[in-house]
Amino acid sequence: MPGKVLAISTSEGDSVSQGQVLLVLEAMKMEHQISAPRDGTVTSVNVSEGDQVANSELLIELAEEE
């Protein structure tokens, strides 16, 4: 959903677990926590705090855990 990135809780190279909060997005006057869909390693963070993002924009990329 379109919104504004309020906070980023991870950075490139971090290992994350399923359900871990990656960032907080403000949309429709509400804060939404965006969580990791699976375990993995963050390969890129494509946004910065304060950025306006569009619907379906790729925010963070994860590599599969081996």
CHARMM internal coordinates of N, CA and C (Angstrom, degrees):
IC EDIT
DIST 1 N 1 CA 1.4431
DIST 1 CA 1 C 1.5183
ANGL 1 N 1 CA 1 C 109.41
DIST 1 C 2 N 1.3088
ANGL 1 CA 1 C 2 N 118.02
DIHE 1 N 1 CA 1 C 2 N 146.66
DIST 2 N 2 CA 1.4577
ANGL 1 C 2 N 2 CA 120.10
DIHE 1 CA 1 C 2 N 2 CA 178.89
DIST 2 CA 2 C 1.5226
ANGL 2 N 2 CA 2 C 110.38
DIHE 1 C 2 N 2 CA 2 C -66.29
DIST 2 C 3 N 1.3211
ANGL 2 CA 2 C 3 N 115.64
DIHE 2 N 2 CA 2 C 3 N 146.05
DIST 3 N 3 CA 1.4562
ANGL 2 C 3 N 3 CA 119.55
DIHE 2 CA 2 C 3 N 3 CA 179.57
DIST 3 CA 3 C 1.5107
ANGL 3 N 3 CA 3 C 111.86
DIHE 2 C 3 N 3 CA 3 C 179.23
DIST 3 C 4 N 1.3341
ANGL 3 CA 3 C 4 N 115.09
DIHE 3 N 3 CA 3 C 4 N -165.06
DIST 4 N 4 CA 1.4542
ANGL 3 C 4 N 4 CA 122.58
DIHE 3 CA 3 C 4 N 4 CA -178.79
DIST 4 CA 4 C 1.5243
ANGL 4 N 4 CA 4 C 108.59
DIHE 3 C 4 N 4 CA 4 C -120.99
DIST 4 C 5 N 1.3349
ANGL 4 CA 4 C 5 N 116.62
DIHE 4 N 4 CA 4 C 5 N 134.05
DIST 5 N 5 CA 1.4622
ANGL 4 C 5 N 5 CA 121.74
DIHE 4 CA 4 C 5 N 5 CA 178.38
DIST 5 CA 5 C 1.5335
ANGL 5 N 5 CA 5 C 108.08
DIHE 4 C 5 N 5 CA 5 C -76.71
DIST 5 C 6 N 1.3379
ANGL 5 CA 5 C 6 N 116.10
DIHE 5 N 5 CA 5 C 6 N 117.10
DIST 6 N 6 CA 1.4635
ANGL 5 C 6 N 6 CA 120.89
DIHE 5 CA 5 C 6 N 6 CA 179.88
DIST 6 CA 6 C 1.5213
ANGL 6 N 6 CA 6 C 112.48
DIHE 5 C 6 N 6 CA 6 C -90.97
DIST 6 C 7 N 1.3398
ANGL 6 CA 6 C 7 N 116.92
DIHE 6 N 6 CA 6 C 7 N -40.14
DIST 7 N 7 CA 1.4674
ANGL 6 C 7 N 7 CA 120.70
DIHE 6 CA 6 C 7 N 7 CA -176.51
DIST 7 CA 7 C 1.5185
ANGL 7 N 7 CA 7 C 109.63
DIHE 6 C 7 N 7 CA 7 C -152.42
DIST 7 C 8 N 1.3177
ANGL 7 CA 7 C 8 N 115.91
DIHE 7 N 7 CA 7 C 8 N 144.96
DIST 8 N 8 CA 1.4613
ANGL 7 C 8 N 8 CA 122.40
DIHE 7 CA 7 C 8 N 8 CA 175.12
DIST 8 CA 8 C 1.5219
ANGL 8 N 8 CA 8 C 106.95
DIHE 7 C 8 N 8 CA 8 C -119.09
DIST 8 C 9 N 1.3401
ANGL 8 CA 8 C 9 N 115.84
DIHE 8 N 8 CA 8 C 9 N 126.08
DIST 9 N 9 CA 1.4653
ANGL 8 C 9 N 9 CA 121.11
DIHE 8 CA 8 C 9 N 9 CA -173.41
DIST 9 CA 9 C 1.5180
ANGL 9 N 9 CA 9 C 113.51
DIHE 8 C 9 N 9 CA 9 C -103.76
DIST 9 C 10 N 1.3131
ANGL 9 CA 9 C 10 N 117.57
DIHE 9 N 9 CA 9 C 10 N 7.12
DIST 10 N 10 CA 1.4557
ANGL 9 C 10 N 10 CA 120.47
DIHE 9 CA 9 C 10 N 10 CA -177.24
DIST 10 CA 10 C 1.5241
ANGL 10 N 10 CA 10 C 109.70
DIHE 9 C 10 N 10 CA 10 C -146.25
DIST 10 C 11 N 1.3209
ANGL 10 CA 10 C 11 N 116.47
DIHE 10 N 10 CA 10 C 11 N 167.97
DIST 11 N 11 CA 1.4633
ANGL 10 C 11 N 11 CA 120.51
DIHE 10 CA 10 C 11 N 11 CA 177.83
DIST 11 CA 11 C 1.5222
ANGL 11 N 11 CA 11 C 109.03
DIHE 10 C 11 N 11 CA 11 C -143.19
DIST 11 C 12 N 1.3188
ANGL 11 CA 11 C 12 N 116.39
DIHE 11 N 11 CA 11 C 12 N 170.14
DIST 12 N 12 CA 1.4636
ANGL 11 C 12 N 12 CA 121.52
DIHE 11 CA 11 C 12 N 12 CA -179.26
DIST 12 CA 12 C 1.5212
ANGL 12 N 12 CA 12 C 110.37
DIHE 11 C 12 N 12 CA 12 C -55.54
DIST 12 C 13 N 1.3324
ANGL 12 CA 12 C 13 N 115.19
DIHE 12 N 12 CA 12 C 13 N 136.32
DIST 13 N 13 CA 1.4562
ANGL 12 C 13 N 13 CA 121.47
DIHE 12 CA 12 C 13 N 13 CA 177.90
DIST 13 CA 13 C 1.5138
ANGL 13 N 13 CA 13 C 114.31
DIHE 12 C 13 N 13 CA 13 C 92.14
DIST 13 C 14 N 1.3271
ANGL 13 CA 13 C 14 N 117.82
DIHE 13 N 13 CA 13 C 14 N -11.85
DIST 14 N 14 CA 1.4626
ANGL 13 C 14 N 14 CA 120.73
DIHE 13 CA 13 C 14 N 14 CA 178.90
DIST 14 CA 14 C 1.5175
ANGL 14 N 14 CA 14 C 110.59
DIHE 13 C 14 N 14 CA 14 C -72.18
DIST 14 C 15 N 1.3372
ANGL 14 CA 14 C 15 N 116.28
DIHE 14 N 14 CA 14 C 15 N 140.57
DIST 15 N 15 CA 1.4646
ANGL 14 C 15 N 15 CA 121.29
DIHE 14 CA 14 C 15 N 15 CA 170.39
DIST 15 CA 15 C 1.5183
ANGL 15 N 15 CA 15 C 107.30
DIHE 14 C 15 N 15 CA 15 C -88.44
DIST 15 C 16 N 1.3266
ANGL 15 CA 15 C 16 N 116.21
DIHE 15 N 15 CA 15 C 16 N 133.36
DIST 16 N 16 CA 1.4547
ANGL 15 C 16 N 16 CA 120.84
DIHE 15 CA 15 C 16 N 16 CA -179.31
DIST 16 CA 16 C 1.5237
ANGL 16 N 16 CA 16 C 109.91
DIHE 15 C 16 N 16 CA 16 C -125.81
DIST 16 C 17 N 1.3149
ANGL 16 CA 16 C 17 N 115.60
DIHE 16 N 16 CA 16 C 17 N 154.92
DIST 17 N 17 CA 1.4543
ANGL 16 C 17 N 17 CA 122.37
DIHE 16 CA 16 C 17 N 17 CA 178.76
DIST 17 CA 17 C 1.5174
ANGL 17 N 17 CA 17 C 109.97
DIHE 16 C 17 N 17 CA 17 C -108.13
DIST 17 C 18 N 1.3117
ANGL 17 CA 17 C 18 N 116.03
DIHE 17 N 17 CA 17 C 18 N 153.99
DIST 18 N 18 CA 1.4567
ANGL 17 C 18 N 18 CA 120.70
DIHE 17 CA 17 C 18 N 18 CA 177.92
DIST 18 CA 18 C 1.5250
ANGL 18 N 18 CA 18 C 109.49
DIHE 17 C 18 N 18 CA 18 C -54.00
DIST 18 C 19 N 1.3267
ANGL 18 CA 18 C 19 N 116.73
DIHE 18 N 18 CA 18 C 19 N 131.87
DIST 19 N 19 CA 1.4518
ANGL 18 C 19 N 19 CA 121.84
DIHE 18 CA 18 C 19 N 19 CA 179.42
DIST 19 CA 19 C 1.5187
ANGL 19 N 19 CA 19 C 115.19
DIHE 18 C 19 N 19 CA 19 C 90.18
DIST 19 C 20 N 1.3252
ANGL 19 CA 19 C 20 N 117.49
DIHE 19 N 19 CA 19 C 20 N -11.55
DIST 20 N 20 CA 1.4701
ANGL 19 C 20 N 20 CA 121.11
DIHE 19 CA 19 C 20 N 20 CA 178.93
DIST 20 CA 20 C 1.5283
ANGL 20 N 20 CA 20 C 109.83
DIHE 19 C 20 N 20 CA 20 C -68.85
DIST 20 C 21 N 1.3276
ANGL 20 CA 20 C 21 N 116.96
DIHE 20 N 20 CA 20 C 21 N 135.60
DIST 21 N 21 CA 1.4619
ANGL 20 C 21 N 21 CA 121.37
DIHE 20 CA 20 C 21 N 21 CA -179.80
DIST 21 CA 21 C 1.5292
ANGL 21 N 21 CA 21 C 109.42
DIHE 20 C 21 N 21 CA 21 C -70.51
DIST 21 C 22 N 1.3373
ANGL 21 CA 21 C 22 N 115.59
DIHE 21 N 21 CA 21 C 22 N 126.51
DIST 22 N 22 CA 1.4661
ANGL 21 C 22 N 22 CA 121.98
DIHE 21 CA 21 C 22 N 22 CA 179.72
DIST 22 CA 22 C 1.5257
ANGL 22 N 22 CA 22 C 111.23
DIHE 21 C 22 N 22 CA 22 C -98.58
DIST 22 C 23 N 1.3354
ANGL 22 CA 22 C 23 N 116.09
DIHE 22 N 22 CA 22 C 23 N -39.57
DIST 23 N 23 CA 1.4641
ANGL 22 C 23 N 23 CA 120.18
DIHE 22 CA 22 C 23 N 23 CA 178.96
DIST 23 CA 23 C 1.5178
ANGL 23 N 23 CA 23 C 110.12
DIHE 22 C 23 N 23 CA 23 C -159.05
DIST 23 C 24 N 1.3307
ANGL 23 CA 23 C 24 N 114.42
DIHE 23 N 23 CA 23 C 24 N 165.60
DIST 24 N 24 CA 1.4584
ANGL 23 C 24 N 24 CA 121.51
DIHE 23 CA 23 C 24 N 24 CA 176.80
DIST 24 CA 24 C 1.5228
ANGL 24 N 24 CA 24 C 107.34
DIHE 23 C 24 N 24 CA 24 C -117.30
DIST 24 C 25 N 1.3253
ANGL 24 CA 24 C 25 N 114.84
DIHE 24 N 24 CA 24 C 25 N 129.66
DIST 25 N 25 CA 1.4541
ANGL 24 C 25 N 25 CA 122.72
DIHE 24 CA 24 C 25 N 25 CA -177.31
DIST 25 CA 25 C 1.5235
ANGL 25 N 25 CA 25 C 108.73
DIHE 24 C 25 N 25 CA 25 C -119.24
DIST 25 C 26 N 1.3251
ANGL 25 CA 25 C 26 N 116.93
DIHE 25 N 25 CA 25 C 26 N 133.30
DIST 26 N 26 CA 1.4593
ANGL 25 C 26 N 26 CA 120.80
DIHE 25 CA 25 C 26 N 26 CA 174.69
DIST 26 CA 26 C 1.5260
ANGL 26 N 26 CA 26 C 107.97
DIHE 25 C 26 N 26 CA 26 C -98.26
DIST 26 C 27 N 1.3254
ANGL 26 CA 26 C 27 N 115.31
DIHE 26 N 26 CA 26 C 27 N 122.42
DIST 27 N 27 CA 1.4575
ANGL 26 C 27 N 27 CA 120.87
DIHE 26 CA 26 C 27 N 27 CA 178.71
DIST 27 CA 27 C 1.5230
ANGL 27 N 27 CA 27 C 108.08
DIHE 26 C 27 N 27 CA 27 C -146.33
DIST 27 C 28 N 1.3088
ANGL 27 CA 27 C 28 N 116.33
DIHE 27 N 27 CA 27 C 28 N 136.93
DIST 28 N 28 CA 1.4558
ANGL 27 C 28 N 28 CA 122.00
DIHE 27 CA 27 C 28 N 28 CA 179.30
DIST 28 CA 28 C 1.5339
ANGL 28 N 28 CA 28 C 111.73
DIHE 27 C 28 N 28 CA 28 C 55.65
DIST 28 C 29 N 1.3375
ANGL 28 CA 28 C 29 N 115.42
DIHE 28 N 28 CA 28 C 29 N 39.13
DIST 29 N 29 CA 1.4641
ANGL 28 C 29 N 29 CA 123.86
DIHE 28 CA 28 C 29 N 29 CA 178.30
DIST 29 CA 29 C 1.5278
ANGL 29 N 29 CA 29 C 113.41
DIHE 28 C 29 N 29 CA 29 C 62.89
DIST 29 C 30 N 1.3402
ANGL 29 CA 29 C 30 N 116.43
DIHE 29 N 29 CA 29 C 30 N 22.07
DIST 30 N 30 CA 1.4584
ANGL 29 C 30 N 30 CA 121.71
DIHE 29 CA 29 C 30 N 30 CA 176.91
DIST 30 CA 30 C 1.5224
ANGL 30 N 30 CA 30 C 108.83
DIHE 29 C 30 N 30 CA 30 C -129.20
DIST 30 C 31 N 1.3377
ANGL 30 CA 30 C 31 N 116.06
DIHE 30 N 30 CA 30 C 31 N 151.49
DIST 31 N 31 CA 1.4606
ANGL 30 C 31 N 31 CA 120.88
DIHE 30 CA 30 C 31 N 31 CA 175.44
DIST 31 CA 31 C 1.5207
ANGL 31 N 31 CA 31 C 108.94
DIHE 30 C 31 N 31 CA 31 C -94.19
DIST 31 C 32 N 1.3426
ANGL 31 CA 31 C 32 N 115.59
DIHE 31 N 31 CA 31 C 32 N 131.87
DIST 32 N 32 CA 1.4581
ANGL 31 C 32 N 32 CA 121.92
DIHE 31 CA 31 C 32 N 32 CA -179.27
DIST 32 CA 32 C 1.5220
ANGL 32 N 32 CA 32 C 108.53
DIHE 31 C 32 N 32 CA 32 C -121.01
DIST 32 C 33 N 1.3289
ANGL 32 CA 32 C 33 N 116.50
DIHE 32 N 32 CA 32 C 33 N 124.95
DIST 33 N 33 CA 1.4571
ANGL 32 C 33 N 33 CA 120.42
DIHE 32 CA 32 C 33 N 33 CA 175.78
DIST 33 CA 33 C 1.5220
ANGL 33 N 33 CA 33 C 108.35
DIHE 32 C 33 N 33 CA 33 C -85.28
DIST 33 C 34 N 1.3171
ANGL 33 CA 33 C 34 N 116.11
DIHE 33 N 33 CA 33 C 34 N 124.92
DIST 34 N 34 CA 1.4651
ANGL 33 C 34 N 34 CA 121.54
DIHE 33 CA 33 C 34 N 34 CA 178.06
DIST 34 CA 34 C 1.5262
ANGL 34 N 34 CA 34 C 107.06
DIHE 33 C 34 N 34 CA 34 C -98.65
DIST 34 C 35 N 1.3326
ANGL 34 CA 34 C 35 N 115.75
DIHE 34 N 34 CA 34 C 35 N 118.83
DIST 35 N 35 CA 1.4655
ANGL 34 C 35 N 35 CA 122.11
DIHE 34 CA 34 C 35 N 35 CA -173.70
DIST 35 CA 35 C 1.5183
ANGL 35 N 35 CA 35 C 111.61
DIHE 34 C 35 N 35 CA 35 C -107.45
DIST 35 C 36 N 1.3278
ANGL 35 CA 35 C 36 N 115.39
DIHE 35 N 35 CA 35 C 36 N 158.27
DIST 36 N 36 CA 1.4654
ANGL 35 C 36 N 36 CA 121.07
DIHE 35 CA 35 C 36 N 36 CA 177.11
DIST 36 CA 36 C 1.5276
ANGL 36 N 36 CA 36 C 109.49
DIHE 35 C 36 N 36 CA 36 C -67.24
DIST 36 C 37 N 1.3217
ANGL 36 CA 36 C 37 N 117.52
DIHE 36 N 36 CA 36 C 37 N 129.53
DIST 37 N 37 CA 1.4650
ANGL 36 C 37 N 37 CA 120.41
DIHE 36 CA 36 C 37 N 37 CA 179.99
DIST 37 CA 37 C 1.5320
ANGL 37 N 37 CA 37 C 112.73
DIHE 36 C 37 N 37 CA 37 C -75.19
DIST 37 C 38 N 1.3244
ANGL 37 CA 37 C 38 N 116.00
DIHE 37 N 37 CA 37 C 38 N -16.23
DIST 38 N 38 CA 1.4723
ANGL 37 C 38 N 38 CA 122.01
DIHE 37 CA 37 C 38 N 38 CA -178.41
DIST 38 CA 38 C 1.5221
ANGL 38 N 38 CA 38 C 109.20
DIHE 37 C 38 N 38 CA 38 C -161.68
DIST 38 C 39 N 1.3208
ANGL 38 CA 38 C 39 N 116.33
DIHE 38 N 38 CA 38 C 39 N 170.64
DIST 39 N 39 CA 1.4605
ANGL 38 C 39 N 39 CA 120.65
DIHE 38 CA 38 C 39 N 39 CA 173.59
DIST 39 CA 39 C 1.5279
ANGL 39 N 39 CA 39 C 108.23
DIHE 38 C 39 N 39 CA 39 C -68.20
DIST 39 C 40 N 1.3174
ANGL 39 CA 39 C 40 N 116.54
DIHE 39 N 39 CA 39 C 40 N 148.07
DIST 40 N 40 CA 1.4566
ANGL 39 C 40 N 40 CA 119.93
DIHE 39 CA 39 C 40 N 40 CA 178.19
DIST 40 CA 40 C 1.5123
ANGL 40 N 40 CA 40 C 111.72
DIHE 39 C 40 N 40 CA 40 C 174.45
DIST 40 C 41 N 1.3233
ANGL 40 CA 40 C 41 N 115.36
DIHE 40 N 40 CA 40 C 41 N -175.59
DIST 41 N 41 CA 1.4542
ANGL 40 C 41 N 41 CA 123.08
DIHE 40 CA 40 C 41 N 41 CA 177.12
DIST 41 CA 41 C 1.5208
ANGL 41 N 41 CA 41 C 107.82
DIHE 40 C 41 N 41 CA 41 C -117.44
DIST 41 C 42 N 1.3164
ANGL 41 CA 41 C 42 N 116.27
DIHE 41 N 41 CA 41 C 42 N 133.81
DIST 42 N 42 CA 1.4577
ANGL 41 C 42 N 42 CA 120.90
DIHE 41 CA 41 C 42 N 42 CA -179.90
DIST 42 CA 42 C 1.5229
ANGL 42 N 42 CA 42 C 108.63
DIHE 41 C 42 N 42 CA 42 C -70.98
DIST 42 C 43 N 1.3345
ANGL 42 CA 42 C 43 N 116.29
DIHE 42 N 42 CA 42 C 43 N 119.06
DIST 43 N 43 CA 1.4666
ANGL 42 C 43 N 43 CA 120.20
DIHE 42 CA 42 C 43 N 43 CA 179.56
DIST 43 CA 43 C 1.5204
ANGL 43 N 43 CA 43 C 111.62
DIHE 42 C 43 N 43 CA 43 C -95.90
DIST 43 C 44 N 1.3519
ANGL 43 CA 43 C 44 N 117.10
DIHE 43 N 43 CA 43 C 44 N -27.56
DIST 44 N 44 CA 1.4592
ANGL 43 C 44 N 44 CA 119.24
DIHE 43 CA 43 C 44 N 44 CA 175.07
DIST 44 CA 44 C 1.5229
ANGL 44 N 44 CA 44 C 110.75
DIHE 43 C 44 N 44 CA 44 C -159.99
DIST 44 C 45 N 1.3255
ANGL 44 CA 44 C 45 N 113.58
DIHE 44 N 44 CA 44 C 45 N 146.53
DIST 45 N 45 CA 1.4623
ANGL 44 C 45 N 45 CA 122.10
DIHE 44 CA 44 C 45 N 45 CA 172.69
DIST 45 CA 45 C 1.5211
ANGL 45 N 45 CA 45 C 104.86
DIHE 44 C 45 N 45 CA 45 C -113.58
DIST 45 C 46 N 1.3273
ANGL 45 CA 45 C 46 N 116.67
DIHE 45 N 45 CA 45 C 46 N 113.43
DIST 46 N 46 CA 1.4630
ANGL 45 C 46 N 46 CA 122.00
DIHE 45 CA 45 C 46 N 46 CA -170.74
DIST 46 CA 46 C 1.5206
ANGL 46 N 46 CA 46 C 114.05
DIHE 45 C 46 N 46 CA 46 C -94.53
DIST 46 C 47 N 1.3307
ANGL 46 CA 46 C 47 N 118.05
DIHE 46 N 46 CA 46 C 47 N 4.74
DIST 47 N 47 CA 1.4637
ANGL 46 C 47 N 47 CA 122.59
DIHE 46 CA 46 C 47 N 47 CA -178.71
DIST 47 CA 47 C 1.5246
ANGL 47 N 47 CA 47 C 109.51
DIHE 46 C 47 N 47 CA 47 C -135.06
DIST 47 C 48 N 1.3220
ANGL 47 CA 47 C 48 N 115.19
DIHE 47 N 47 CA 47 C 48 N 165.46
DIST 48 N 48 CA 1.4671
ANGL 47 C 48 N 48 CA 122.36
DIHE 47 CA 47 C 48 N 48 CA 175.34
DIST 48 CA 48 C 1.5182
ANGL 48 N 48 CA 48 C 108.08
DIHE 47 C 48 N 48 CA 48 C -125.24
DIST 48 C 49 N 1.3247
ANGL 48 CA 48 C 49 N 115.88
DIHE 48 N 48 CA 48 C 49 N 159.38
DIST 49 N 49 CA 1.4599
ANGL 48 C 49 N 49 CA 119.53
DIHE 48 CA 48 C 49 N 49 CA 176.11
DIST 49 CA 49 C 1.5221
ANGL 49 N 49 CA 49 C 109.30
DIHE 48 C 49 N 49 CA 49 C -58.26
DIST 49 C 50 N 1.3284
ANGL 49 CA 49 C 50 N 116.23
DIHE 49 N 49 CA 49 C 50 N 135.72
DIST 50 N 50 CA 1.4537
ANGL 49 C 50 N 50 CA 121.85
DIHE 49 CA 49 C 50 N 50 CA -179.42
DIST 50 CA 50 C 1.5162
ANGL 50 N 50 CA 50 C 113.96
DIHE 49 C 50 N 50 CA 50 C 94.50
DIST 50 C 51 N 1.3406
ANGL 50 CA 50 C 51 N 118.17
DIHE 50 N 50 CA 50 C 51 N -12.72
DIST 51 N 51 CA 1.4655
ANGL 50 C 51 N 51 CA 121.20
DIHE 50 CA 50 C 51 N 51 CA 179.64
DIST 51 CA 51 C 1.5182
ANGL 51 N 51 CA 51 C 111.17
DIHE 50 C 51 N 51 CA 51 C -68.06
DIST 51 C 52 N 1.3267
ANGL 51 CA 51 C 52 N 115.90
DIHE 51 N 51 CA 51 C 52 N 142.73
DIST 52 N 52 CA 1.4635
ANGL 51 C 52 N 52 CA 122.63
DIHE 51 CA 51 C 52 N 52 CA 168.83
DIST 52 CA 52 C 1.5238
ANGL 52 N 52 CA 52 C 106.00
DIHE 51 C 52 N 52 CA 52 C -88.82
DIST 52 C 53 N 1.3246
ANGL 52 CA 52 C 53 N 117.15
DIHE 52 N 52 CA 52 C 53 N 132.24
DIST 53 N 53 CA 1.4615
ANGL 52 C 53 N 53 CA 120.48
DIHE 52 CA 52 C 53 N 53 CA -178.67
DIST 53 CA 53 C 1.5236
ANGL 53 N 53 CA 53 C 109.91
DIHE 52 C 53 N 53 CA 53 C -120.73
DIST 53 C 54 N 1.3170
ANGL 53 CA 53 C 54 N 115.26
DIHE 53 N 53 CA 53 C 54 N 150.72
DIST 54 N 54 CA 1.4584
ANGL 53 C 54 N 54 CA 122.35
DIHE 53 CA 53 C 54 N 54 CA -179.08
DIST 54 CA 54 C 1.5265
ANGL 54 N 54 CA 54 C 110.09
DIHE 53 C 54 N 54 CA 54 C -94.36
DIST 54 C 55 N 1.3202
ANGL 54 CA 54 C 55 N 114.79
DIHE 54 N 54 CA 54 C 55 N 165.72
DIST 55 N 55 CA 1.4539
ANGL 54 C 55 N 55 CA 121.23
DIHE 54 CA 54 C 55 N 55 CA 175.58
DIST 55 CA 55 C 1.5317
ANGL 55 N 55 CA 55 C 109.63
DIHE 54 C 55 N 55 CA 55 C -59.63
DIST 55 C 56 N 1.3202
ANGL 55 CA 55 C 56 N 117.39
DIHE 55 N 55 CA 55 C 56 N 134.76
DIST 56 N 56 CA 1.4757
ANGL 55 C 56 N 56 CA 124.99
DIHE 55 CA 55 C 56 N 56 CA 177.81
DIST 56 CA 56 C 1.5250
ANGL 56 N 56 CA 56 C 113.91
DIHE 55 C 56 N 56 CA 56 C 69.16
DIST 56 C 57 N 1.3237
ANGL 56 CA 56 C 57 N 119.16
DIHE 56 N 56 CA 56 C 57 N 13.33
DIST 57 N 57 CA 1.4633
ANGL 56 C 57 N 57 CA 121.68
DIHE 56 CA 56 C 57 N 57 CA 177.14
DIST 57 CA 57 C 1.5264
ANGL 57 N 57 CA 57 C 109.63
DIHE 56 C 57 N 57 CA 57 C -72.11
DIST 57 C 58 N 1.3333
ANGL 57 CA 57 C 58 N 117.07
DIHE 57 N 57 CA 57 C 58 N 139.30
DIST 58 N 58 CA 1.4607
ANGL 57 C 58 N 58 CA 122.23
DIHE 57 CA 57 C 58 N 58 CA 178.94
DIST 58 CA 58 C 1.5231
ANGL 58 N 58 CA 58 C 108.53
DIHE 57 C 58 N 58 CA 58 C -78.10
DIST 58 C 59 N 1.3369
ANGL 58 CA 58 C 59 N 116.80
DIHE 58 N 58 CA 58 C 59 N 115.91
DIST 59 N 59 CA 1.4507
ANGL 58 C 59 N 59 CA 121.65
DIHE 58 CA 58 C 59 N 59 CA -174.68
DIST 59 CA 59 C 1.5262
ANGL 59 N 59 CA 59 C 112.22
DIHE 58 C 59 N 59 CA 59 C -95.25
DIST 59 C 60 N 1.3354
ANGL 59 CA 59 C 60 N 116.21
DIHE 59 N 59 CA 59 C 60 N -49.10
DIST 60 N 60 CA 1.4603
ANGL 59 C 60 N 60 CA 122.19
DIHE 59 CA 59 C 60 N 60 CA -177.78
DIST 60 CA 60 C 1.5270
ANGL 60 N 60 CA 60 C 107.54
DIHE 59 C 60 N 60 CA 60 C -139.56
DIST 60 C 61 N 1.3331
ANGL 60 CA 60 C 61 N 116.16
DIHE 60 N 60 CA 60 C 61 N 139.09
DIST 61 N 61 CA 1.4572
ANGL 60 C 61 N 61 CA 121.07
DIHE 60 CA 60 C 61 N 61 CA 177.83
DIST 61 CA 61 C 1.5206
ANGL 61 N 61 CA 61 C 110.07
DIHE 60 C 61 N 61 CA 61 C -109.45
DIST 61 C 62 N 1.3420
ANGL 61 CA 61 C 62 N 115.06
DIHE 61 N 61 CA 61 C 62 N 139.43
DIST 62 N 62 CA 1.4625
ANGL 61 C 62 N 62 CA 121.54
DIHE 61 CA 61 C 62 N 62 CA 178.51
DIST 62 CA 62 C 1.5254
ANGL 62 N 62 CA 62 C 110.40
DIHE 61 C 62 N 62 CA 62 C -118.72
DIST 62 C 63 N 1.3321
ANGL 62 CA 62 C 63 N 116.07
DIHE 62 N 62 CA 62 C 63 N 141.45
DIST 63 N 63 CA 1.4594
ANGL 62 C 63 N 63 CA 121.27
DIHE 62 CA 62 C 63 N 63 CA 171.43
DIST 63 CA 63 C 1.5243
ANGL 63 N 63 CA 63 C 107.10
DIHE 62 C 63 N 63 CA 63 C -96.46
DIST 63 C 64 N 1.3073
ANGL 63 CA 63 C 64 N 117.28
DIHE 63 N 63 CA 63 C 64 N 150.74
DIST 64 N 64 CA 1.4652
ANGL 63 C 64 N 64 CA 121.96
DIHE 63 CA 63 C 64 N 64 CA 177.52
DIST 64 CA 64 C 1.5331
ANGL 64 N 64 CA 64 C 110.19
DIHE 63 C 64 N 64 CA 64 C -64.52
DIST 64 C 65 N 1.3286
ANGL 64 CA 64 C 65 N 116.12
DIHE 64 N 64 CA 64 C 65 N 142.05
DIST 65 N 65 CA 1.4658
ANGL 64 C 65 N 65 CA 120.15
DIHE 64 CA 64 C 65 N 65 CA 172.93
DIST 65 CA 65 C 1.5124
ANGL 65 N 65 CA 65 C 107.87
DIHE 64 C 65 N 65 CA 65 C -76.50
DIST 65 C 66 N 1.3184
ANGL 65 CA 65 C 66 N 116.62
DIHE 65 N 65 CA 65 C 66 N 139.34
DIST 66 N 66 CA 1.4784
ANGL 65 C 66 N 66 CA 120.15
DIHE 65 CA 65 C 66 N 66 CA -178.90
DIST 66 CA 66 C 1.4937
ANGL 66 N 66 CA 66 C 110.83
DIHE 65 C 66 N 66 CA 66 C -100.41
END
COOR INIT
IC SEED 1 N 1 CA 1 C
IC BUILD
